[in-house]
Amino acid sequence: LGLGQGRFEKSWAGTNLSYNVGKVRLFARLDGGRYNSFNRLTINRIIRDSIFNQENYWRPLVYAGTYATGADMALTAKQNIGIQLRGSADQTTALSTSNSITTDAVGNPGGRRELSNPQNSNGTNQAVNLYYRWALDSTGRELTAAADYVRYAGAKSQQFNNRVFGSGSILGQPAEQLRSAASSETTIR
């Protein structure tokens, strides 16, 4: 169990369990957390006779969890077989903003641009592992065989909302408005 506090809070917890009976070992692990974070980047540039000031702010809130469970069985003093199931899931909601102001060399306003970029993403992975181990001798040499099935999936959606402001204007005009929705899935056998 853990708690953290910076600008924003973070918390996480986990547990490990194992049970041995005879030649069988059973185990399970479960971990989860809530991570509230931020990143601020300030950029100041001089390009010829213009001064460009930009501040980017990213504020993600992440919920994440992992699990593993399995069994290991001794067939003989030198041979084992086992199975393990593992996986994770995460959900992130984030807001990115960017504000840029352009002035001339003496500070007269030239214009500004605001970007708001709300984002949502999630990901999962699951894996199954079957294995066999045969210890050949006492020096650590062994023969192993494993079969794995792994599946990863993720998705992200976001919008880019831009507004431009003329010199001295308090009313912004919509600029480029973009949307994105992407997903992916990978399976390994």
Phi, psi and omega in degrees: 000134179210152177226146177220150179220120170240233171295322178230165186274158173220148176211151180204158179207155179199162177214147175235133178230141173216150182217124179247129176219118181061235181265009184247134174240124177250144180212156177207146177220138179220127180225147177206158180200162174234121186237112183251116191223181174199163175213128178239129179234125178248129181237129175236121182230146172245119180237110186053247182254021179240146175247129184242116178245128183224139173233123178252138181225131180233128185228088179268148170237118187242133169247127183219148178211150176225155176214157172207141176210153180182182180217146178228131182231131176278121176277317175219186178294340183243358184233138177226151167231158180196169177221144177219136174246129181224157175184175177203163175211145176215152178224126180234131171241128184219150172236122174251137175229152176217129177235126178234139179234133178245133176228165173278181186299334180262002174102006177287131184296141178246335180155171177210162181223138176239136177236133172239129185228079175288140184223144172226134178215157175209156179210150176220153168213145177225145179215145173235133179230126172247136182216159176225137179227134177231113177284116185282324180204184183275359180273358179103356177290137179208160176248130180229153174220140181217150173232130183234146170228123183228137179227126176243140175215144179207156178211149178213135174232144180203161176232147174242106181253112183249142173226138177245145181236130176286173181303120177076004183273140174258352178258118180271155177250137177301137175246216182303128175240112184240149175232152178215135173221117183227146175218160178212156179211134180227136176234133178241128180237000000 
